[in-house]
């Protein structure tokens, strides 16, 4: 186990001050690369605990980097850009990023976001939260094992945490604001699309693994609810 979590920062040469502050934070060991190809090589070689990926990264297209990283790893990923674009945020979150941030949100990058993500990596201390077991779903936080109707689910740390948050409140409607606080440790006025697209990815994975709809219901205009039996919107 590393003495400090390793953060891989994949960004153009000449870091934005917010990213430079992350690289100088003594809580983390950081590795900075300046091309898409370099990001993939560093991922293979160093097995970082988190990735900050700039959409301005030269070389291999950063969207392709995101796809390849998510295909091979469930490490936390924050996609950053100089400006906020709704279409890019939606694309990044749907592709598996945990956050889409602009460098101006330095406090989110520098503190709560990274700490929340890193708590869910393999190098973080084991989660002491109780196992979820309802006869349909089993979630073991200490081993990151998720089984639904006898089918093993391959979930990222954020997807696992979201499913656990919902399953620990069966039948209750949890608002996007509440889920942002529970899963992302984020303030209620943060981008709620993170919840929407993580639910979307979670539903797709559950349906793909089990061949049945996910037991997560959308309550329009209110939030999301975990069902005792699989259901649909």
KOLSE-774589 format. One line per 2 residues: number of its first residue (from 1); their letters; for each residue x, y, z of C-alpha. Coordinates in steps of 0.001 Angstrom, whole numbers, always signed. Example, Ala and Ser with C-alpha at 12.3 -4.5 7.8 and 13.67 -1.06 7.14 Angstrom:
BEGIN
1> as> +12300 -4500 +7800 ~ +13670 -1060 +7140
***
This chain:
BEGIN
1> xx> +0 +0 +0 ~ +1321 +3464 -876
3> xx> +1923 +5930 +1953 ~ -62 +8506 -62
5> xx> -2656 +8018 -2826 ~ -1273 +8558 -6318
7> xx> -3177 +10996 -8545 ~ -2484 +10951 -12285
9> xx> -3019 +14396 -13851 ~ -3304 +14273 -17636
11> xx> -3301 +17853 -18869 ~ -1543 +20140 -21373
13> xx> +1856 +21535 -20510 ~ +1515 +24559 -18243
15> xx> -979 +23493 -15590 ~ -3909 +25702 -14665
17> xx> -3339 +27038 -11113 ~ -6133 +24849 -9722
19> xx> -4475 +21704 -11078 ~ -1091 +22935 -9931
21> xx> -2481 +23179 -6396 ~ -3602 +19574 -6618
23> xx> -140 +18508 -7758 ~ +1414 +20354 -4805
25> xx> -973 +18976 -2158 ~ +1054 +16966 +387
27> xx> -1884 +14583 +929 ~ -1269 +13098 -2496
29> xx> +1544 +11832 -4630 ~ +994 +13186 -8125
31> xx> +2201 +12209 -11565 ~ +1667 +14681 -14409
33> xx> +1614 +13662 -18080 ~ +939 +15876 -21073
35> xx> -412 +13557 -23789 ~ -3155 +10988 -24137
37> xx> -636 +8276 -24912 ~ +1331 +9241 -21822
39> xx> -1794 +8926 -19703 ~ -2388 +5344 -20827
41> xx> +1265 +4384 -20323 ~ +1216 +5861 -16812
43> xx> -2000 +4022 -16019 ~ -444 +680 -16958
45> xx> +2875 +1373 -15275 ~ +1901 +3145 -12061
47> xx> -1692 +2032 -11292 ~ -2818 +5408 -9900
49> xx> -5625 +5801 -7368 ~ -7349 +8586 -9282
51> xx> -7229 +10374 -12637 ~ -7786 +14036 -13491
53> xx> -8238 +14175 -17268 ~ -8259 +17415 -19252
55> xx> -10345 +17592 -22415 ~ -7601 +19831 -23868
57> xx> -5071 +17006 -23663 ~ -2997 +16728 -26889
59> xx> -2112 +13499 -28627 ~ -4586 +10642 -28337
61> xx> -8112 +12080 -28130 ~ -9082 +12543 -24445
63> xx> -12487 +10972 -25095 ~ -10689 +7850 -26288
65> xx> -8465 +7997 -23204 ~ -11581 +8155 -21011
67> xx> -13145 +5190 -22812 ~ -10018 +3048 -22541
69> xx> -9396 +3898 -18906 ~ -12961 +3110 -17932
71> xx> -12874 -157 -19893 ~ -9858 -1368 -17909
73> xx> -10275 +265 -14508 ~ -12829 +1500 -11998
75> xx> -10542 +4194 -10581 ~ -12130 +7602 -9863
77> xx> -12007 +9954 -12859 ~ -12569 +13714 -12871
79> xx> -12823 +15254 -16344 ~ -11905 +18949 -16459
81> xx> -12162 +21660 -19073 ~ -11573 +25394 -19202
83> xx> -15281 +26114 -19644 ~ -18456 +24278 -18713
85> xx> -20323 +22786 -21659 ~ -23529 +20905 -20969
87> xx> -23042 +18511 -23892 ~ -19488 +17655 -22826
89> xx> -20545 +17200 -19201 ~ -23294 +14797 -20244
91> xx> -20941 +12901 -22559 ~ -18228 +12588 -19904
93> xx> -20567 +11422 -17143 ~ -22331 +8949 -19415
95> xx> -18937 +7579 -20508 ~ -18018 +6804 -16910
97> xx> -16433 +9935 -15426 ~ -17307 +10597 -11802
99> xx> -17154 +14376 -12142 ~ -17007 +17051 -14827
101> xx> -15415 +20193 -13459 ~ -13919 +23455 -14622
103> xx> -10546 +24439 -13153 ~ -12196 +27472 -11594
105> xx> -13858 +25080 -9144 ~ -10508 +24717 -7413
107> xx> -11947 +23991 -3996 ~ -13891 +21020 -5341
109> xx> -10840 +19730 -7190 ~ -8448 +20355 -4357
111> xx> -10395 +18975 -1443 ~ -13764 +17257 -1058
113> xx> -14003 +15732 -4534 ~ -10632 +14003 -4410
115> xx> -11044 +12825 -834 ~ -14508 +11422 -1586
117> xx> -13238 +9587 -4645 ~ -10120 +8224 -2977
119> xx> -12065 +6762 -89 ~ -13519 +4330 -2605
121> xx> -10304 +3104 -4177 ~ -8616 -179 -3437
123> xx> -5850 +1513 -1460 ~ -8298 +3250 +882
125> xx> -9005 +1694 +4304 ~ -11669 -1037 +4171
127> xx> -15216 +258 +4328 ~ -16816 -633 +7658
129> xx> -20373 +3 +6500 ~ -22687 -2990 +6990
131> xx> -23372 -5479 +4227 ~ -26617 -4936 +2333
133> xx> -28613 -8167 +2036 ~ -32304 -8185 +1141
135> xx> -32747 -11554 -565 ~ -32342 -9975 -3991
137> xx> -29269 -7796 -3645 ~ -26017 -8320 -1729
139> xx> -23489 -5506 -1386 ~ -20314 -6006 +638
141> xx> -18475 -2655 +1017 ~ -15355 -4283 +2455
143> xx> -14760 -6352 -689 ~ -16622 -4179 -3221
145> xx> -18684 -7224 -4227 ~ -22135 -6648 -5664
147> xx> -24497 -9509 -6530 ~ -28066 -9089 -7776
149> xx> -30351 -12074 -8318 ~ -27295 -14330 -8347
151> xx> -25487 -12219 -10949 ~ -22226 -10469 -10145
153> xx> -22176 -6763 -11006 ~ -19009 -5059 -12240
155> xx> -19416 -1590 -10732 ~ -17155 +1406 -10393
157> xx> -16722 +2767 -6847 ~ -19214 +5551 -7527
159> xx> -21793 +3189 -9023 ~ -21371 +864 -6043
161> xx> -21778 +3739 -3576 ~ -24904 +4993 -5335
163> xx> -26535 +1576 -5373 ~ -25662 +1119 -1698
165> xx> -27143 +4512 -799 ~ -30413 +3627 -2523
167> xx> -30552 +54 -1226 ~ -30052 +1167 +2373
169> xx> -33286 +3161 +2047 ~ -35629 +687 +284
171> xx> -38890 +2221 -847 ~ -37771 +5740 +31
173> xx> -37389 +8427 -2610 ~ -33955 +10038 -2374
175> xx> -33568 +13386 -4100 ~ -30637 +14176 -6364
177> xx> -29462 +16735 -3811 ~ -29428 +14139 -1058
179> xx> -27623 +11608 -3233 ~ -25019 +14234 -4123
181> xx> -24293 +14620 -427 ~ -24365 +10887 +334
183> xx> -22344 +9590 -2619 ~ -20257 +12514 -3863
185> xx> -19857 +14462 -604 ~ -20890 +17407 -2753
187> xx> -23023 +20435 -1865 ~ -26668 +20363 -2912
189> xx> -26137 +23054 -5554 ~ -23624 +20874 -7427
191> xx> -24335 +19507 -10891 ~ -27172 +16997 -10422
193> xx> -26428 +15445 -13825 ~ -23785 +13379 -12032
195> xx> -26620 +11509 -10323 ~ -28655 +11163 -13512
197> xx> -25862 +9665 -15580 ~ -24549 +7408 -12841
199> xx> -28074 +6004 -12440 ~ -28175 +5514 -16208
201> xx> -24866 +3602 -16211 ~ -25959 +1577 -13198
203> xx> -29225 +568 -14866 ~ -27415 -478 -18040
205> xx> -24936 -2620 -16132 ~ -27649 -4289 -14066
207> xx> -29780 -5009 -17128 ~ -26760 -6352 -18990
209> xx> -25754 -8634 -16127 ~ -29193 -9899 -15111
211> xx> -31283 -9603 -18271 ~ -33933 -7761 -16254
213> xx> -34707 -4105 -15495 ~ -32798 -2552 -12607
215> xx> -34683 -2211 -9310 ~ -34264 +1566 -9411
217> xx> -37298 +3732 -10065 ~ -37297 +7363 -11122
219> xx> -39922 +9469 -9362 ~ -40328 +12361 -11754
221> xx> -39327 +15684 -10304 ~ -38469 +14131 -6931
223> xx> -35631 +11614 -7117 ~ -34878 +7892 -7190
225> xx> -36108 +4868 -5262 ~ -34754 +1349 -4784
227> xx> -37461 -1281 -5242 ~ -37707 -4610 -3458
229> xx> -38299 -6245 -6842 ~ -37012 -5187 -10269
231> xx> -39100 -2449 -11828 ~ -39135 +199 -14457
233> x> -39867 +3894 -14633
***
